[in-house]
Amino acid sequence: MKNPKFVMVSFDVDKTLFRQPALTQAARGSGIGKKWDAIDAMYHRQRITLRQALLQQFQLLVGMKLVDVLAEVSRVPMMRNIREAVDKLLGLGLSVILCTDNPDFLCQYLVEQFGFRGFVSSKVAVKNGVIIDDIEPLPDKRLGIRKYCAWMSIPLSKTVHVGDGLNDVPVFRVVGYSIALNTSLEKVRRAASHQIETDDLLDVYKHIQSEMSSTRSVN
């Protein structure tokens, strides 16, 4: 297809690829769950901003061994057929990336496990296998995806974003096509181009393939 409708697909991480928030579950398994959940509660009561919440939560990880955090992450249930869906999307000629406020070390883990080709994320440094206090949160994923697309010369209008949360809504509004995956939030469903309920990421691939084959870009 010389002028494809889409050229990139970005996936949210928590409750999109992982069925539960990955670092929240890892924190609970690492003995810092109460502190982590308390920060979440303050954010949801609008006592702190998302940037402040992310910064405080990531600071709880400082001093922990990355291998220990990822061992807890590996226990979190995930969608079925992530690798297969990524491979098939790549086979359509699409760039397939992650777009999340989670740390880059978690994205790198997913890249290695499933073959994603890049990511937009918060930055949390690791030195000698230990998480250190060098942190740059990404509270606004919309700004992140805009910068990434500009850097890679990818039109936002030819980008698909797949997500489930309120912080995906601003991304939905700037990309060309959006999929609300397994969301319980009406605002997210309304903002998306399409909605899917499934535990198998191949269903997302099939929908994107159908959209690409049924409609050619007019640009």
MDTraj code that builds the backbone (N, CA, C; nanometers):
import mdtraj as md
import numpy as np

residues = "MET LYS ASN PRO LYS PHE VAL MET VAL SER PHE ASP VAL ASP LYS THR LEU PHE ARG GLN PRO ALA LEU THR GLN ALA ALA ARG GLY SER GLY ILE GLY LYS LYS TRP ASP ALA ILE ASP ALA MET TYR HIS ARG GLN ARG ILE THR LEU ARG GLN ALA LEU LEU GLN GLN PHE GLN LEU LEU VAL GLY MET LYS LEU VAL ASP VAL LEU ALA GLU VAL SER ARG VAL PRO MET MET ARG ASN ILE ARG GLU ALA VAL ASP LYS LEU LEU GLY LEU GLY LEU SER VAL ILE LEU CYS THR ASP ASN PRO ASP PHE LEU CYS GLN TYR LEU VAL GLU GLN PHE GLY PHE ARG GLY PHE VAL SER SER LYS VAL ALA VAL LYS ASN GLY VAL ILE ILE ASP ASP ILE GLU PRO LEU PRO ASP LYS ARG LEU GLY ILE ARG LYS TYR CYS ALA TRP MET SER ILE PRO LEU SER LYS THR VAL HIS VAL GLY ASP GLY LEU ASN ASP VAL PRO VAL PHE ARG VAL VAL GLY TYR SER ILE ALA LEU ASN THR SER LEU GLU LYS VAL ARG ARG ALA ALA SER HIS GLN ILE GLU THR ASP ASP LEU LEU ASP VAL TYR LYS HIS ILE GLN SER GLU MET SER SER THR ARG SER VAL ASN".split()
xyz = np.array([
    [0.0853, -0.1182, 0.0000],
    [0.0000, 0.0000, 0.0000],
    [0.0896, 0.1241, 0.0000],
    [0.0856, 0.2035, -0.1066],
    [0.1779, 0.3149, -0.1200],
    [0.1468, 0.4278, -0.0234],
    [0.0200, 0.4491, 0.0050],
    [-0.0202, 0.5582, 0.0925],
    [-0.1106, 0.5038, 0.2028],
    [-0.0527, 0.4356, 0.3023],
    [-0.1345, 0.3660, 0.4019],
    [-0.2119, 0.4615, 0.4910],
    [-0.3224, 0.4129, 0.5415],
    [-0.4037, 0.4931, 0.6329],
    [-0.3302, 0.5174, 0.7642],
    [-0.2582, 0.4148, 0.8142],
    [-0.1835, 0.4260, 0.9389],
    [-0.0373, 0.3906, 0.9151],
    [0.0516, 0.4525, 0.9937],
    [0.1923, 0.4146, 0.9872],
    [0.2479, 0.3770, 1.1253],
    [0.1749, 0.4095, 1.2320],
    [0.2230, 0.3747, 1.3660],
    [0.1066, 0.3413, 1.4576],
    [0.1319, 0.2468, 1.5498],
    [0.0368, 0.2130, 1.6552],
    [0.1087, 0.2268, 1.7885],
    [0.0483, 0.3003, 1.8811],
    [0.1050, 0.3113, 2.0156],
    [0.0085, 0.2482, 2.1154],
    [0.0662, 0.1780, 2.2123],
    [-0.0117, 0.1091, 2.3144],
    [0.0169, 0.1677, 2.4524],
    [-0.0896, 0.1962, 2.5259],
    [-0.0782, 0.2194, 2.6692],
    [-0.0295, 0.0893, 2.7336],
    [0.0145, 0.0961, 2.8599],
    [0.0693, -0.0221, 2.9274],
    [-0.0257, -0.0758, 3.0346],
    [-0.0505, 0.0036, 3.1387],
    [-0.1325, -0.0450, 3.2501],
    [-0.2784, -0.0621, 3.2091],
    [-0.3322, -0.1803, 3.2355],
    [-0.4719, -0.2163, 3.2074],
    [-0.5024, -0.2151, 3.0576],
    [-0.3949, -0.2088, 2.9761],
    [-0.4069, -0.2273, 2.8319],
    [-0.3285, -0.3507, 2.7912],
    [-0.1993, -0.3539, 2.8248],
    [-0.1192, -0.4754, 2.8060],
    [-0.1195, -0.5588, 2.9338],
    [-0.0834, -0.4955, 3.0451],
    [-0.1036, -0.5588, 3.1756],
    [-0.2504, -0.5453, 3.2127],
    [-0.3070, -0.6504, 3.2707],
    [-0.4489, -0.6443, 3.3102],
    [-0.4691, -0.5613, 3.4372],
    [-0.3618, -0.5374, 3.5118],
    [-0.3633, -0.4543, 3.6314],
    [-0.2435, -0.3600, 3.6240],
    [-0.2466, -0.2470, 3.6980],
    [-0.1304, -0.1567, 3.6966],
    [-0.0048, -0.2289, 3.7450],
    [0.0940, -0.2390, 3.6582],
    [0.2079, -0.3275, 3.6831],
    [0.2907, -0.2863, 3.8039],
    [0.3283, -0.1590, 3.8115],
    [0.4142, -0.1174, 3.9223],
    [0.3371, -0.1101, 4.0530],
    [0.2076, -0.0883, 4.0474],
    [0.1265, -0.0943, 4.1695],
    [0.1324, -0.2346, 4.2284],
    [0.1171, -0.3342, 4.1440],
    [0.1252, -0.4728, 4.1908],
    [0.2670, -0.5058, 4.2379],
    [0.3673, -0.4557, 4.1665],
    [0.5061, -0.4794, 4.2069],
    [0.5357, -0.4141, 4.3410],
    [0.4811, -0.2951, 4.3620],
    [0.5023, -0.2257, 4.4898],
    [0.4428, -0.3057, 4.6050],
    [0.3252, -0.3600, 4.5836],
    [0.2609, -0.4397, 4.6887],
    [0.3415, -0.5649, 4.7197],
    [0.4010, -0.6235, 4.6146],
    [0.4824, -0.7420, 4.6354],
    [0.6185, -0.7116, 4.6950],
    [0.6561, -0.5822, 4.6933],
    [0.7890, -0.5425, 4.7429],
    [0.7838, -0.4750, 4.8792],
    [0.6646, -0.4709, 4.9381],
    [0.6528, -0.4152, 5.0724],
    [0.6308, -0.2655, 5.0804],
    [0.6093, -0.1988, 4.9648],
    [0.5845, -0.0548, 4.9666],
    [0.4443, -0.0233, 4.9152],
    [0.3582, -0.1222, 4.9160],
    [0.2244, -0.1067, 4.8608],
    [0.1403, -0.0015, 4.9310],
    [0.1472, 0.0051, 5.0644],
    [0.0653, 0.1018, 5.1386],
    [0.1045, 0.2448, 5.1041],
    [0.2350, 0.2699, 5.0957],
    [0.2814, 0.4042, 5.0595],
    [0.2420, 0.4374, 4.9163],
    [0.2577, 0.3404, 4.8274],
    [0.2226, 0.3598, 4.6854],
    [0.0741, 0.3916, 4.6709],
    [-0.0110, 0.3119, 4.7393],
    [-0.1558, 0.3318, 4.7299],
    [-0.1978, 0.4648, 4.7924],
    [-0.1277, 0.5082, 4.8984],
    [-0.1602, 0.6358, 4.9617],
    [-0.1356, 0.7519, 4.8663],
    [-0.0302, 0.7426, 4.7872],
    [-0.0026, 0.8465, 4.6867],
    [-0.1116, 0.8461, 4.5800],
    [-0.1525, 0.7268, 4.5356],
    [-0.2641, 0.7158, 4.4410],
    [-0.3893, 0.7831, 4.4964],
    [-0.4184, 0.7578, 4.6231],
    [-0.5383, 0.8142, 4.6859],
    [-0.5320, 0.9669, 4.6905],
    [-0.4149, 1.0209, 4.7213],
    [-0.3988, 1.1669, 4.7234],
    [-0.4217, 1.2269, 4.5851],
    [-0.3729, 1.1563, 4.4821],
    [-0.3940, 1.2053, 4.3457],
    [-0.5425, 1.2024, 4.3096],
    [-0.6094, 1.0921, 4.3408],
    [-0.7506, 1.0801, 4.3042],
    [-0.8392, 1.1769, 4.3832],
    [-0.7928, 1.2199, 4.4990],
    [-0.8660, 1.3230, 4.5750],
    [-0.8229, 1.4637, 4.5347],
    [-0.7373, 1.4716, 4.4330],
    [-0.6888, 1.5981, 4.3763],
    [-0.6086, 1.6794, 4.4773],
    [-0.5397, 1.6091, 4.5671],
    [-0.4511, 1.6770, 4.6624],
    [-0.3157, 1.7056, 4.5987],
    [-0.2770, 1.6232, 4.5004],
    [-0.1508, 1.6416, 4.4293],
    [-0.1759, 1.6224, 4.2804],
    [-0.0846, 1.6744, 4.1981],
    [-0.0967, 1.6586, 4.0531],
    [-0.0469, 1.5196, 4.0120],
    [-0.0755, 1.4819, 3.8881],
    [-0.0254, 1.3541, 3.8375],
    [0.1272, 1.3541, 3.8348],
    [0.1861, 1.4658, 3.7975],
    [0.3326, 1.4738, 3.7970],
    [0.3892, 1.4485, 3.9368],
    [0.3275, 1.5107, 4.0384],
    [0.3738, 1.4905, 4.1760],
    [0.3544, 1.3458, 4.2195],
    [0.2422, 1.2863, 4.1801],
    [0.2149, 1.1470, 4.2176],
    [0.3178, 1.0531, 4.1563],
    [0.3442, 1.0709, 4.0272],
    [0.4432, 0.9851, 3.9607],
    [0.5811, 1.0010, 4.0247],
    [0.6202, 1.1247, 4.0506],
    [0.7513, 1.1500, 4.1092],
    [0.7638, 1.0828, 4.2458],
    [0.6614, 1.0979, 4.3295],
    [0.6660, 1.0385, 4.4636],
    [0.6660, 0.8860, 4.4576],
    [0.5872, 0.8292, 4.3667],
    [0.5840, 0.6836, 4.3548],
    [0.7169, 0.6286, 4.3040],
    [0.7730, 0.6926, 4.2027],
    [0.9005, 0.6439, 4.1494],
    [1.0120, 0.6578, 4.2524],
    [1.0029, 0.7600, 4.3371],
    [1.1040, 0.7765, 4.4415],
    [1.0991, 0.6619, 4.5430],
    [0.9835, 0.6002, 4.5584],
    [0.9735, 0.4838, 4.6472],
    [1.0583, 0.3671, 4.5965],
    [1.0849, 0.3656, 4.4655],
    [1.1616, 0.2555, 4.4057],
    [1.3127, 0.2756, 4.4172],
    [1.3538, 0.3980, 4.4523],
    [1.4967, 0.4297, 4.4567],
    [1.5675, 0.3395, 4.5590],
    [1.6772, 0.2810, 4.5151],
    [1.7539, 0.1902, 4.6001],
    [1.7182, 0.0440, 4.5799],
    [1.6099, 0.0179, 4.5084],
    [1.5698, -0.1201, 4.4828],
    [1.6451, -0.1746, 4.3623],
    [1.6711, -0.3043, 4.3620],
    [1.7337, -0.3687, 4.2469],
    [1.6304, -0.3836, 4.1357],
    [1.6706, -0.3454, 4.0149],
    [1.5791, -0.3537, 3.9017],
    [1.5302, -0.4975, 3.8812],
    [1.6189, -0.5940, 3.8980],
    [1.5810, -0.7336, 3.8770],
    [1.4700, -0.7757, 3.9735],
    [1.4695, -0.7210, 4.0948],
    [1.3657, -0.7546, 4.1924],
    [1.2314, -0.6925, 4.1531],
    [1.2367, -0.5680, 4.1059],
    [1.1131, -0.5018, 4.0623],
    [1.0529, -0.5756, 3.9425],
    [1.1374, -0.6124, 3.8467],
    [1.0871, -0.6811, 3.7273],
    [1.0386, -0.8223, 3.7593],
    [1.0955, -0.8837, 3.8616],
    [1.0466, -1.0154, 3.9042],
    [0.9023, -1.0053, 3.9525],
    [0.8694, -0.8971, 4.0241],
    [0.7309, -0.8747, 4.0676],
    [0.6414, -0.8413, 3.9485],
    [0.6948, -0.7584, 3.8566],
    [0.6182, -0.7211, 3.7370],
    [0.5814, -0.8453, 3.6550],
    [0.6731, -0.9404, 3.6486],
    [0.6509, -1.0609, 3.5670],
    [0.5340, -1.1451, 3.6177],
    [0.4902, -1.1215, 3.7402],
    [0.3782, -1.1968, 3.7970],
    [0.2416, -1.1340, 3.7647],
    [0.2422, -1.0140, 3.7077],
    [0.1167, -0.9441, 3.6800],
    [0.0521, -1.0027, 3.5542],
    [-0.0768, -1.0389, 3.5602],
    [-0.1445, -1.0949, 3.4424],
    [-0.1417, -0.9972, 3.3240],
    [-0.1280, -1.0552, 3.2034],
    [-0.1201, -0.9740, 3.0830],
    [-0.2222, -1.0208, 2.9789],
    [-0.2415, -0.9375, 2.8787],
    [-0.3237, -0.9765, 2.7649],
    [-0.2631, -1.0980, 2.6958],
    [-0.3446, -1.1760, 2.6294],
    [-0.2948, -1.2899, 2.5527],
    [-0.2405, -1.2422, 2.4178],
    [-0.1410, -1.3144, 2.3684],
    [-0.0905, -1.2979, 2.2319],
    [-0.0352, -1.1583, 2.2017],
    [0.0396, -1.1018, 2.2986],
    [0.1000, -0.9704, 2.2744],
    [0.2070, -0.9804, 2.1665],
    [0.2975, -1.0749, 2.1795],
    [0.4052, -1.0913, 2.0806],
    [0.3479, -1.1169, 1.9413],
    [0.2466, -1.2017, 1.9337],
    [0.1876, -1.2343, 1.8036],
    [0.1229, -1.1106, 1.7401],
    [0.0539, -1.0317, 1.8214],
    [-0.0107, -0.9117, 1.7691],
    [0.0924, -0.8098, 1.7228],
    [0.1993, -0.7909, 1.8025],
    [0.3056, -0.6970, 1.7637],
    [0.3693, -0.7420, 1.6321],
    [0.3997, -0.8699, 1.6207],
    [0.4615, -0.9220, 1.4978],
    [0.3714, -0.8990, 1.3766],
    [0.2426, -0.9217, 1.3925],
    [0.1495, -0.9052, 1.2808],
    [0.1323, -0.7576, 1.2428],
    [0.1318, -0.6698, 1.3420],
    [0.1243, -0.5263, 1.3126],
    [0.2507, -0.4793, 1.2410],
    [0.3657, -0.5291, 1.2860],
    [0.4903, -0.4989, 1.2156],
    [0.4846, -0.5500, 1.0721],
    [0.4203, -0.6660, 1.0533],
    [0.4054, -0.7238, 0.9207],
    [0.3196, -0.6402, 0.8276],
    [0.2347, -0.5542, 0.8860],
    [0.1550, -0.4617, 0.8053],
    [0.2348, -0.3371, 0.7673],
    [0.3613, -0.3322, 0.8126],
    [0.4450, -0.2162, 0.7842],
    [0.4321, -0.1044, 0.8852],
    [0.3705, -0.1332, 0.9995],
    [0.3487, -0.0320, 1.1020],
    [0.4638, -0.0290, 1.2028],
    [0.4944, 0.0888, 1.2522],
    [0.5808, 0.1016, 1.3691],
    [0.4925, 0.0758, 1.4923],
    [0.5413, -0.0027, 1.5872],
    [0.4601, -0.0404, 1.7034],
    [0.5358, -0.0017, 1.8299],
    [0.4805, 0.0941, 1.9053],
    [0.5512, 0.1470, 2.0211],
    [0.4616, 0.1464, 2.1447],
    [0.5204, 0.1847, 2.2572],
    [0.4491, 0.2012, 2.3835],
    [0.4369, 0.3503, 2.4138],
    [0.3257, 0.3907, 2.4732],
    [0.3060, 0.5300, 2.5150],
    [0.2448, 0.5268, 2.6535],
    [0.3247, 0.5608, 2.7559],
    [0.2845, 0.5377, 2.8934],
    [0.3515, 0.6370, 2.9870],
    [0.2920, 0.6570, 3.1045],
    [0.3604, 0.7356, 3.2076],
    [0.4456, 0.6467, 3.2971],
    [0.4511, 0.5175, 3.2681],
    [0.5392, 0.4261, 3.3400],
    [0.6855, 0.4555, 3.3063],
    [0.7791, 0.4042, 3.3868],
    [0.9213, 0.4316, 3.3612],
    [0.9758, 0.3615, 3.2370],
    [1.0833, 0.4177, 3.1849],
    [1.1484, 0.3609, 3.0674],
    [1.2007, 0.2195, 3.0925],
    [1.2403, 0.1890, 3.2173],
    [1.2912, 0.0531, 3.2425],
    [1.1820, -0.0520, 3.2259],
    [1.0563, -0.0143, 3.2559],
    [0.9452, -0.1073, 3.2346],
    [0.9189, -0.1236, 3.0846],
    [0.9288, -0.0135, 3.0105],
    [0.9122, -0.0209, 2.8652],
    [1.0204, -0.1072, 2.8018],
    [1.1434, -0.0927, 2.8482],
    [1.2524, -0.1727, 2.7931],
    [1.2281, -0.3213, 2.8166],
    [1.1740, -0.3540, 2.9325],
    [1.1358, -0.4927, 2.9637],
    [1.0338, -0.5438, 2.8616],
    [0.9342, -0.4608, 2.8287],
    [0.8307, -0.5011, 2.7326],
    [0.8853, -0.5090, 2.5904],
    [0.9783, -0.4192, 2.5572],
    [1.0449, -0.4260, 2.4264],
    [1.1160, -0.5597, 2.4110],
    [1.1884, -0.5989, 2.5147],
    [1.2652, -0.7237, 2.5083],
    [1.1741, -0.8463, 2.5063],
    [1.0619, -0.8385, 2.5775],
    [0.9709, -0.9523, 2.5854],
    [0.8872, -0.9692, 2.4592],
    [0.8449, -0.8579, 2.4006],
    [0.7394, -0.8658, 2.2990],
    [0.7716, -0.7991, 2.1655],
    [0.8860, -0.7326, 2.1531],
    [0.9267, -0.6823, 2.0227],
    [0.8769, -0.5447, 1.9846],
    [0.8264, -0.4672, 2.0808],
    [0.7920, -0.3281, 2.0493],
    [0.9160, -0.2556, 1.9985],
    [0.8964, -0.1555, 1.9126],
    [1.0087, -0.0917, 1.8455],
    [1.0482, 0.0433, 1.9062],
    [0.9838, 0.0837, 2.0120],
    [1.0186, 0.2109, 2.0751],
    [0.9198, 0.2422, 2.1851],
    [0.9415, 0.3548, 2.2528],
    [0.8472, 0.3916, 2.3589],
    [0.8551, 0.5398, 2.3913],
    [0.7426, 0.5902, 2.4414],
    [0.7292, 0.7235, 2.4995],
    [0.6953, 0.6992, 2.6456],
    [0.7763, 0.7514, 2.7386],
    [0.7584, 0.7130, 2.8790],
    [0.8211, 0.8142, 2.9732],
    [0.7957, 0.7927, 3.1036],
    [0.8733, 0.8617, 3.2066],
    [1.0152, 0.8068, 3.2054],
    [1.1083, 0.8838, 3.2644],
    [1.2479, 0.8400, 3.2718],
    [1.2864, 0.8190, 3.4180],
    [1.3321, 0.6982, 3.4481],
    [1.3799, 0.6639, 3.5824],
    [1.5119, 0.5904, 3.5652],
    [1.6196, 0.6508, 3.6087],
    [1.7529, 0.5979, 3.5792],
    [1.7866, 0.4758, 3.6650],
    [1.8671, 0.3890, 3.6059],
    [1.9179, 0.2689, 3.6738],
    [2.0701, 0.2702, 3.6595],
    [2.1408, 0.2510, 3.7706],
    [2.2869, 0.2478, 3.7687],
    [2.3348, 0.1230, 3.8421],
    [2.4178, 0.0450, 3.7746],
    [2.4689, -0.0797, 3.8329],
    [2.3566, -0.1702, 3.8826],
    [2.2460, -0.1712, 3.8067],
    [2.1345, -0.2595, 3.8398],
    [2.0433, -0.2095, 3.9493],
    [2.0667, -0.0874, 3.9986],
    [1.9882, -0.0306, 4.1077],
    [1.9186, 0.0968, 4.0598],
    [1.7909, 0.1131, 4.0946],
    [1.7143, 0.2324, 4.0575],
    [1.7647, 0.3514, 4.1388],
    [1.7944, 0.4620, 4.0699],
    [1.8494, 0.5792, 4.1382],
    [1.7556, 0.6992, 4.1246],
    [1.7861, 0.8029, 4.2023],
    [1.6987, 0.9204, 4.2108],
    [1.7311, 1.0197, 4.0991],
    [1.7101, 0.9750, 3.9768],
    [1.7241, 1.0592, 3.8582],
    [1.5976, 1.0339, 3.7763],
    [1.4954, 1.1177, 3.8015],
    [1.3590, 1.0866, 3.7584],
    [1.2997, 1.2036, 3.6810],
    [1.2378, 1.1735, 3.5681],
    [1.1649, 1.2740, 3.4902],
    [1.0292, 1.2149, 3.4515],
    [0.9238, 1.2465, 3.5284],
    [0.7921, 1.1893, 3.4981],
    [0.7355, 1.2417, 3.3658],
    [0.6460, 1.1635, 3.3059],
    [0.5728, 1.2068, 3.1862],
    [0.4233, 1.2065, 3.2198],
    [0.3743, 1.3139, 3.2820],
    [0.2325, 1.3160, 3.3176],
    [0.1397, 1.3396, 3.1980],
    [0.1928, 1.3997, 3.0900],
    [0.1096, 1.4303, 2.9726],
    [0.1586, 1.3480, 2.8531],
    [0.0927, 1.2359, 2.8301],
    [0.1339, 1.1475, 2.7205],
    [0.1120, 1.2120, 2.5834],
    [0.0195, 1.3063, 2.5764],
    [-0.0056, 1.3758, 2.4496],
    [0.1193, 1.4515, 2.4037],
    [0.1849, 1.5221, 2.4971],
    [0.3078, 1.5927, 2.4620],
    [0.4163, 1.4940, 2.4204],
    [0.4217, 1.3800, 2.4898],
    [0.5211, 1.2781, 2.4581],
    [0.5040, 1.2221, 2.3178],
    [0.3802, 1.1897, 2.2811],
    [0.3565, 1.1304, 2.1496],
    [0.3793, 1.2338, 2.0391],
    [0.3475, 1.3613, 2.0677],
    [0.3729, 1.4666, 1.9694],
    [0.5228, 1.4797, 1.9416],
    [0.6032, 1.4787, 2.0483],
    [0.7487, 1.4905, 2.0315],
    [0.8034, 1.3704, 1.9562],
    [0.7545, 1.2520, 1.9908],
    [0.8034, 1.1300, 1.9255],
    [0.7703, 1.1333, 1.7763],
    [0.6477, 1.1701, 1.7433],
    [0.6066, 1.1736, 1.6023],
    [0.6861, 1.2779, 1.5246],
    [0.7124, 1.3932, 1.5871],
    [0.7922, 1.4959, 1.5206],
    [0.9344, 1.4455, 1.4964],
    [0.9910, 1.3780, 1.5971],
    [1.1274, 1.3252, 1.5878],
    [1.1389, 1.2198, 1.4780],
    [1.0351, 1.1345, 1.4665],
    [1.0373, 1.0247, 1.3701],
    [0.9736, 1.0608, 1.2360],
    [0.9285, 1.1868, 1.2221],
    [0.8602, 1.2327, 1.0995],
    [0.7399, 1.1454, 1.0663],
    [0.6612, 1.1152, 1.1713],
    [0.5392, 1.0361, 1.1552],
    [0.4192, 1.1290, 1.1772],
    [0.3262, 1.1393, 1.0822],
    [0.2089, 1.2246, 1.1027],
    [0.1198, 1.1708, 1.2160],
    [0.0802, 1.2578, 1.3064],
    [-0.0151, 1.2175, 1.4106],
    [-0.1442, 1.1650, 1.3487],
    [-0.1783, 1.2187, 1.2315],
    [-0.3025, 1.1789, 1.1645],
    [-0.2982, 1.0340, 1.1160],
    [-0.1767, 0.9764, 1.1096],
    [-0.1638, 0.8370, 1.0668],
    [-0.1188, 0.7472, 1.1824],
    [-0.1450, 0.7945, 1.3038],
    [-0.1110, 0.7188, 1.4240],
    [-0.2375, 0.6665, 1.4902],
    [-0.2309, 0.5417, 1.5370],
    [-0.3383, 0.4800, 1.6157],
    [-0.2903, 0.4724, 1.7601],
    [-0.3753, 0.5095, 1.8557],
    [-0.3402, 0.4886, 1.9969],
    [-0.4430, 0.3964, 2.0610],
    [-0.3927, 0.3008, 2.1388],
    [-0.4763, 0.2029, 2.2080],
    [-0.4585, 0.2234, 2.3582],
    [-0.5665, 0.2482, 2.4299],
    [-0.5554, 0.2710, 2.5734],
    [-0.6878, 0.2560, 2.6440],
    [-0.6851, 0.2758, 2.7749],
    [-0.8057, 0.2524, 2.8548],
    [-0.8358, 0.3634, 2.9536],
    [-0.7404, 0.4539, 2.9808],
    [-0.7540, 0.5449, 3.0941],
    [-0.7820, 0.6886, 3.0560],
    [-0.8096, 0.7701, 3.1580],
    [-0.8376, 0.9114, 3.1348],
    [-0.7165, 0.9825, 3.0750],
    [-0.5950, 0.9369, 3.1090],
    [-0.4774, 1.0034, 3.0525],
    [-0.4518, 0.9623, 2.9081],
    [-0.5330, 0.8688, 2.8555],
    [-0.5265, 0.8369, 2.7128],
    [-0.6166, 0.9279, 2.6305],
    [-0.7138, 0.9924, 2.6946],
    [-0.8095, 1.0753, 2.6203],
    [-0.7402, 1.1895, 2.5454],
    [-0.6465, 1.2647, 2.6072],
    [-0.5772, 1.3687, 2.5300],
    [-0.5009, 1.3133, 2.4105],
    [-0.4478, 1.1909, 2.4228],
    [-0.3793, 1.1273, 2.3103],
    [-0.4808, 1.0925, 2.2014],
    [-0.5949, 1.0357, 2.2425],
    [-0.7010, 1.0041, 2.1464],
    [-0.7358, 1.1270, 2.0612],
    [-0.7334, 1.2441, 2.1230],
    [-0.7795, 1.3657, 2.0559],
    [-0.6804, 1.4208, 1.9547],
    [-0.5543, 1.3766, 1.9612],
    [-0.4558, 1.4305, 1.8660],
    [-0.4135, 1.3312, 1.7588],
    [-0.4415, 1.2017, 1.7803],
    [-0.4041, 1.1027, 1.6787],
    [-0.5173, 1.0838, 1.5783],
    [-0.4861, 1.0145, 1.4698],
    [-0.5850, 0.9952, 1.3646],
    [-0.6924, 0.8928, 1.3973],
    [-0.6579, 0.7935, 1.4834],
    [-0.7526, 0.6863, 1.5145],
    [-0.7206, 0.6353, 1.6547],
    [-0.8248, 0.5968, 1.7287],
    [-0.8031, 0.5551, 1.8675],
    [-0.8942, 0.4381, 1.9025],
    [-0.8410, 0.3512, 1.9878],
    [-0.9146, 0.2324, 2.0316],
    [-0.9176, 0.2290, 2.1836],
    [-1.0363, 0.2319, 2.2404],
    [-1.0546, 0.2151, 2.3847],
    [-1.0624, 0.0655, 2.4126],
    [-0.9665, 0.0150, 2.4879],
    [-0.9555, -0.1291, 2.5114],
    [-0.9907, -0.1617, 2.6559],
    [-1.0979, -0.2387, 2.6723],
    [-1.1377, -0.2890, 2.8046],
    [-1.1535, -0.1777, 2.9080],
    [-1.2106, -0.0658, 2.8666],
    [-1.2268, 0.0439, 2.9619],
    [-1.3654, 0.0417, 3.0251],
    [-1.3713, 0.0828, 3.1511],
    [-1.5003, 0.0960, 3.2208],
    [-1.5427, 0.2422, 3.2276],
    [-1.4645, 0.3305, 3.1659],
    [-1.4877, 0.4745, 3.1783],
    [-1.5602, 0.5285, 3.0554],
    [-1.6763, 0.5848, 3.0775],
    [-1.7583, 0.6351, 2.9680],
    [-1.6874, 0.7475, 2.8917],
    [-1.6148, 0.8335, 2.9622],
    [-1.5429, 0.9425, 2.8954],
    [-1.4400, 0.8885, 2.7973],
    [-1.3746, 0.7793, 2.8332],
    [-1.2745, 0.7182, 2.7457],
    [-1.3424, 0.6565, 2.6243],
    [-1.4538, 0.5867, 2.6475],
    [-1.5274, 0.5258, 2.5355],
    [-1.5751, 0.6318, 2.4367],
    [-1.6269, 0.7420, 2.4891],
    [-1.6793, 0.8480, 2.4018],
    [-1.5689, 0.9125, 2.3188],
    [-1.4490, 0.9230, 2.3763],
    [-1.3393, 0.9914, 2.3074],
    [-1.2756, 0.9067, 2.1984],
    [-1.2943, 0.7753, 2.2057],
    [-1.2264, 0.6837, 2.1139],
    [-1.3014, 0.6685, 1.9812],
    [-1.2253, 0.6354, 1.8774],
    [-1.2862, 0.6052, 1.7472],
    [-1.3592, 0.4718, 1.7502],
    [-1.3089, 0.3776, 1.8326],
    [-1.3630, 0.2419, 1.8368],
    [-1.3391, 0.1846, 1.9765],
    [-1.4230, 0.0876, 2.0160],
    [-1.4099, 0.0236, 2.1464],
    [-1.4002, -0.1270, 2.1278],
    [-1.3143, -0.1898, 2.2075],
    [-1.2989, -0.3350, 2.2026],
    [-1.2948, -0.3897, 2.3456],
    [-1.3676, -0.4990, 2.3679],
    [-1.3594, -0.5731, 2.4938],
    [-1.3024, -0.7106, 2.4609],
    [-1.1837, -0.7409, 2.5109],
    [-1.1210, -0.8692, 2.4784],
    [-1.0056, -0.8953, 2.5737],
    [-0.9639, -1.0210, 2.5840],
    [-0.8423, -1.0524, 2.6592],
    [-0.7302, -1.0948, 2.5640],
    [-0.7519, -1.0750, 2.4335],
    [-0.6590, -1.1215, 2.3297],
    [-0.6197, -1.0050, 2.2404],
    [-0.4913, -0.9673, 2.2416],
    [-0.4479, -0.8510, 2.1658],
    [-0.4576, -0.8731, 2.0143],
    [-0.4689, -0.9976, 1.9717],
    [-0.4886, -1.0231, 1.8288],
    [-0.6188, -0.9618, 1.7783],
    [-0.7174, -0.9443, 1.8666],
    [-0.8419, -0.8791, 1.8253],
    [-0.8174, -0.7328, 1.7885],
    [-0.7236, -0.6690, 1.8568],
    [-0.6866, -0.5319, 1.8211],
    [-0.6178, -0.5304, 1.6850],
    [-0.5258, -0.6238, 1.6639],
    [-0.4603, -0.6359, 1.5330],
    [-0.5631, -0.6548, 1.4215],
    [-0.6582, -0.7455, 1.4432],
    [-0.7575, -0.7735, 1.3390],
    [-0.8385, -0.6496, 1.3046],
    [-0.8724, -0.5695, 1.4061],
    [-0.9493, -0.4487, 1.3790],
    [-0.8662, -0.3472, 1.2999],
    [-0.7405, -0.3295, 1.3391],
    [-0.6547, -0.2347, 1.2683],
    [-0.6321, -0.2812, 1.1243],
    [-0.6096, -0.4103, 1.1061],
    [-0.5938, -0.4649, 0.9709],
    [-0.7186, -0.4371, 0.8869],
    [-0.8355, -0.4577, 0.9463],
    [-0.9611, -0.4330, 0.8755],
    [-0.9749, -0.2863, 0.8363],
    [-0.9405, -0.1970, 0.9279],
    [-0.9476, -0.0535, 0.8990],
    [-0.8523, -0.0147, 0.7859],
    [-0.7331, -0.0728, 0.7876],
    [-0.6355, -0.0394, 0.6838],
    [-0.6759, -0.0910, 0.5463],
    [-0.7385, -0.2089, 0.5434],
    [-0.7738, -0.2688, 0.4143],
    [-0.9041, -0.2116, 0.3583],
    [-0.9919, -0.1614, 0.4470],
    [-1.1229, -0.1135, 0.4008],
    [-1.1200, 0.0326, 0.3579],
    [-1.0250, 0.1084, 0.4126],
    [-1.0232, 0.2521, 0.3853],
    [-0.8820, 0.2954, 0.3498],
    [-0.8659, 0.3531, 0.2340],
    [-0.7377, 0.4077, 0.1919],
    [-0.7301, 0.5554, 0.2332],
    [-0.6116, 0.5966, 0.2704],
    [-0.5914, 0.7370, 0.3016],
    [-0.6117, 0.8228, 0.1767],
    [-0.6716, 0.9398, 0.1930],
    [-0.6931, 1.0302, 0.0796],
    [-0.5852, 1.1371, 0.0759],
    [-0.4941, 1.1365, 0.1749],
    [-0.3897, 1.2386, 0.1780],
    [-0.2774, 1.2058, 0.0794],
])
top = md.Topology()
chain = top.add_chain()
for i, resn in enumerate(residues, 1):
    res = top.add_residue(resn, chain, resSeq=i)
    for name in ("N", "CA", "C"):
        top.add_atom(name, md.element.get_by_symbol(name[0]), res)
traj = md.Trajectory(xyz[None], top)
